[in-house]
Amino acid sequence: EAGVAQSPRYKIIEKRQSVAFWCNPISGHATLYWYQQILGQGPKLLIQFQNNGVVDDSQLPKDRFSAERLKGVDSTLKIQPAKLEDSAVYLCASSLGGKGARETQYFGPGTRLLVL
Amino acid sequence: AQKITQTQPGMFVQEKEAVTLDCTYDTSDPSYGLFWYKQPSSGEMIFLIYQGSYDQQNATEGRYSLNFQKARKSANLVISASQLGDSAMYFCARDSSYGKLTFGQGTILTVHP
């Protein structure tokens, strides 16, 4: 079974530029998560989708971050414009069912973003 | 906020010995799940073990076991017979009622030959 796929693996941009990350979850997984992991910290949830609906985006900086999961499968996370403090690893995860809780989340390899 | 605390920034263990990584958590929910993940230097988060708050037995998965003490709100990970490949960052996490994981700060484990 293929795992969670993410691209690109690395991205370097200058501040005020825009960037987009792509995630393809494990086939059949209804729930998809985007986490931000700043160096030296644990991951922090940015947004959670169940199928193509948003469950939680309370910690997503909506003035610059956006995310979509239009067909309930793959997802795109965008930052526009980027700030220096957005330098982090962006992790995508998915879980099987719609209930979310008590389900194991499987993570992709992450996208390492450096904003100069 | 529901906080997860990992008090050991770094731990060292000799190969083939056992090691315990500590985790305590806040919660007011009666039902929750606790997870441990391993993050090697490559960056991917690898699921290790899960414990449900209502599970009667402590979870085990191969060399990993979870020492779950509900009254003390602790969920320590025990790795038996450490291997060099166990060197990595380890994160404890607790889920919310709809799945969001809240992670601790992590513990860096170094296994010496």
Contacts between the chains, C-beta under 8 A, distances in Angstrom:
chain1	res1	chain2	res2	distance
A	31	B	99	6.1
A	33	B	99	7.6
A	33	B	100	7.6
A	33	B	101	7.8
A	35	B	101	7.8
A	40	B	105	7.8
A	41	B	105	6.4
A	41	B	106	7.7
A	42	B	4	7.5
A	42	B	91	5.3
A	42	B	93	7.4
A	42	B	103	3.0
A	42	B	104	5.6
A	42	B	105	5.7
A	42	B	106	5.7
A	43	B	45	7.2
A	43	B	91	7.7
A	43	B	101	7.5
A	43	B	103	5.3
A	44	B	103	7.5
A	45	B	100	5.0
A	45	B	101	6.9
A	45	B	102	7.9
A	48	B	98	7.4
A	48	B	99	6.6
A	48	B	100	6.0
A	55	B	98	5.7
A	55	B	99	7.5
A	56	B	98	6.8
A	56	B	100	5.7
A	89	B	43	5.9
A	91	B	45	6.4
A	93	B	45	7.4
A	95	B	99	6.4
A	99	B	98	8.0
A	99	B	99	7.5
A	100	B	95	7.7
A	100	B	98	4.5
A	100	B	99	2.6
A	100	B	100	7.7
A	101	B	31	7.8
A	101	B	32	7.8
A	101	B	33	6.6
A	101	B	95	5.3
A	101	B	96	6.7
A	101	B	97	5.5
A	101	B	98	5.9
A	101	B	99	5.1
A	102	B	33	4.7
A	102	B	52	6.1
A	102	B	95	6.8
A	103	B	99	6.3
A	104	B	35	7.2
A	104	B	47	5.3
A	104	B	50	6.1
A	105	B	35	7.8
A	105	B	47	7.4
A	105	B	99	7.5
A	105	B	101	6.3
A	106	B	47	6.5
A	107	B	37	7.6
A	107	B	44	6.0
A	107	B	45	3.8
A	107	B	46	7.7
A	107	B	47	7.9
A	108	B	44	7.2
A	109	B	42	7.1
A	109	B	43	6.3
A	109	B	44	4.8
A	110	B	43	4.8
A	110	B	44	6.6
A	112	B	43	7.0
